[in-house]
Amino acid sequence: MFRVVKMEVFYPYPPEKVWKAIANRSSLAKWLMENDFEPHLGHKFCFQSQLPGLNEVIHCKVLKLAEPYELVYSWQDNLIESPSIVTWKLTPVDGGTQLHLEHRGYQQDAIALSQPTRYTQTRQAQLTHPIVVSDRVSFSNQPQQLGSILLNSYFGSKWEYLLNYKLREVLVSQSPNLTLS
């Protein structure tokens, strides 16, 4: 079963300016996460989680690049088996740019906590705080599964907050003569 976040946000800037905010390493670090992004097709990069209590790395790969109108990359943290896909589309409209975001992934695509991610670490050891699983406890002989907390936060309201507030702040700071309401 797919989980999908779809958002559209208007910014009073041309696509080239919005592109710089979503496809530039230092701009991404200001509003999204620390990263080693480069706008090159096939480039593998990582985001470093900034959620309190989690030291999580999101592994990504640029899948499609059509500057300044479309950027697609995979998104895979350590608690999911297959990557989700993040798609950014920028459409020029009167007075600015319409940004379309789609983040698509599998809902039940969690790796059992007992499966190691690296030879020296277990999934539980990678978390800095213990996680209490309430409604997802399995009483069968199957390993307990927990969806990615990091991914769930983005499928929750994190994208909305980032696009409507943090990205706007970055765009305004790069254009001090224009204010957004």
C-alpha positions as CSV (number, residue, x, y, z in Angstrom):
1,M,0.0,0.0,0.0
2,F,1.4,3.4,-1.0
3,R,1.6,6.4,1.2
4,V,1.7,9.6,-0.7
5,V,2.2,13.3,0.2
6,K,1.2,15.7,-2.5
7,M,1.5,19.4,-2.0
8,E,1.3,22.6,-4.1
9,V,2.8,25.8,-2.9
10,F,3.0,29.2,-4.7
11,Y,6.1,31.3,-4.4
12,P,6.4,34.8,-5.9
13,Y,9.7,34.0,-7.5
14,P,10.8,32.7,-10.9
15,P,11.5,28.9,-11.2
16,E,15.2,29.5,-11.3
17,K,15.2,31.1,-7.9
18,V,13.0,28.4,-6.3
19,W,15.2,25.8,-8.0
20,K,18.3,27.2,-6.3
21,A,16.5,26.6,-2.9
22,I,15.6,23.0,-3.6
23,A,18.7,21.9,-5.7
24,N,21.6,23.6,-3.9
25,R,23.4,22.0,-1.0
26,S,23.7,25.1,1.2
27,S,20.1,26.2,0.6
28,L,18.8,22.7,1.4
29,A,20.8,22.6,4.6
30,K,19.1,25.9,5.7
31,W,15.5,24.6,5.3
32,L,15.6,20.8,5.0
33,M,18.7,19.0,6.4
34,E,22.4,18.9,6.2
35,N,23.4,17.1,3.0
36,D,26.0,16.4,0.3
37,F,23.6,17.0,-2.6
38,E,24.9,17.8,-6.1
39,P,22.5,18.4,-9.0
40,H,23.8,15.6,-11.3
41,L,21.9,12.7,-12.7
42,G,22.8,9.5,-10.8
43,H,24.5,11.4,-7.9
44,K,24.3,9.5,-4.7
45,F,23.9,11.8,-1.6
46,C,22.8,11.8,2.0
47,F,20.6,13.9,4.2
48,Q,21.5,13.9,7.9
49,S,18.4,13.8,10.1
50,Q,17.7,16.7,12.4
51,L,15.0,15.0,14.4
52,P,15.7,15.2,18.1
53,G,16.9,11.9,19.5
54,L,17.6,10.3,16.1
55,N,21.0,10.1,14.4
56,E,19.6,8.9,11.0
57,V,21.0,9.2,7.6
58,I,18.8,9.3,4.5
59,H,20.4,7.8,1.5
60,C,19.3,9.3,-1.8
61,K,20.1,9.2,-5.5
62,V,19.2,11.7,-8.2
63,L,16.9,9.9,-10.6
64,K,15.7,12.7,-12.9
65,L,17.0,16.2,-13.4
66,A,15.5,18.9,-15.7
67,E,16.8,22.2,-14.4
68,P,15.0,24.3,-13.3
69,Y,11.7,22.5,-13.6
70,E,12.0,18.9,-12.3
71,L,14.0,17.0,-9.7
72,V,13.4,13.4,-8.7
73,Y,15.4,11.5,-6.1
74,S,15.1,8.3,-4.1
75,W,14.9,8.6,-0.3
76,Q,15.8,5.7,2.0
77,D,16.6,5.7,5.6
78,N,17.9,2.8,7.6
79,L,14.5,1.5,8.8
80,I,12.9,0.9,5.4
81,E,13.7,-1.8,2.9
82,S,13.1,0.1,-0.4
83,P,13.3,3.7,-1.1
84,S,10.5,6.2,-1.3
85,I,10.5,8.7,-4.2
86,V,10.5,12.5,-3.9
87,T,9.5,14.5,-6.9
88,W,9.7,18.3,-7.2
89,K,8.1,20.0,-10.2
90,L,8.3,23.8,-10.7
91,T,5.8,25.4,-13.0
92,P,6.0,29.1,-14.0
93,V,2.7,30.9,-13.4
94,D,1.7,34.6,-13.4
95,G,3.7,36.3,-10.6
96,G,5.9,33.4,-9.7
97,T,6.3,29.6,-9.4
98,Q,3.9,26.8,-8.5
99,L,5.9,24.1,-6.7
100,H,4.5,20.6,-6.8
101,L,5.9,18.1,-4.3
102,E,5.1,14.4,-4.3
103,H,6.7,12.0,-1.8
104,R,5.6,8.4,-2.4
105,G,6.5,5.3,-0.5
106,Y,5.3,2.0,0.9
107,Q,3.4,2.1,4.2
108,Q,4.3,-1.4,5.5
109,D,7.8,-1.3,4.1
110,A,9.6,-1.5,7.5
111,I,12.5,-3.8,8.3
112,A,12.2,-5.9,11.4
113,L,14.2,-4.3,14.3
114,S,16.1,-7.5,14.8
115,Q,17.6,-7.4,11.3
116,P,21.1,-5.7,11.3
117,T,21.8,-2.8,9.1
118,R,25.5,-3.0,9.3
119,Y,27.7,-5.9,10.4
120,T,28.4,-4.2,13.7
121,Q,25.0,-2.6,14.5
122,T,21.4,-3.6,15.0
123,R,18.5,-1.4,14.0
124,Q,17.9,-0.7,17.7
125,A,21.4,0.3,18.4
126,Q,21.2,3.0,15.7
127,L,18.5,4.8,17.7
128,T,19.7,7.1,20.4
129,H,16.4,6.9,22.4
130,P,14.3,3.8,23.0
131,I,11.1,3.7,21.0
132,V,7.9,2.5,22.7
133,V,5.8,0.6,20.2
134,S,2.2,0.7,21.4
135,D,-0.3,-0.1,18.6
136,R,2.1,-2.0,16.4
137,V,3.2,-4.8,18.8
138,S,3.1,-8.2,17.3
139,F,2.4,-11.1,19.6
140,S,3.2,-13.8,17.0
141,N,6.6,-15.4,16.3
142,Q,7.2,-12.8,13.6
143,P,9.8,-10.1,14.3
144,Q,8.3,-6.9,15.5
145,Q,8.2,-4.2,12.8
146,L,8.3,-0.5,13.2
147,G,7.8,2.0,10.4
148,S,10.5,4.6,9.9
149,I,9.9,7.4,12.4
150,L,11.8,9.8,10.2
151,L,9.8,8.9,7.1
152,N,6.5,9.0,9.0
153,S,7.3,12.6,10.2
154,Y,7.5,13.7,6.5
155,F,4.4,11.8,5.6
156,G,2.8,13.5,8.5
157,S,3.0,17.3,8.6
158,K,6.7,17.9,8.2
159,W,6.7,18.7,4.5
160,E,3.8,21.1,5.0
161,Y,5.8,23.0,7.7
162,L,9.0,23.0,5.7
163,L,7.5,24.3,2.5
164,N,5.2,26.8,4.0
165,Y,7.6,28.2,6.6
166,K,11.3,27.2,6.3
167,L,11.6,27.3,2.5
168,R,9.7,30.6,2.4
169,E,12.2,32.0,5.0
170,V,15.2,30.9,2.8
171,L,13.6,32.5,-0.3
172,V,12.8,35.7,1.6
173,S,16.4,35.9,3.0
174,Q,17.7,35.6,-0.6
175,S,15.4,38.4,-1.7
176,P,15.3,41.0,1.1
177,N,13.2,43.5,-1.0
178,L,10.3,41.1,-1.3
179,T,8.2,40.0,1.7
180,L,5.7,37.1,1.7
181,S,2.4,37.2,3.5
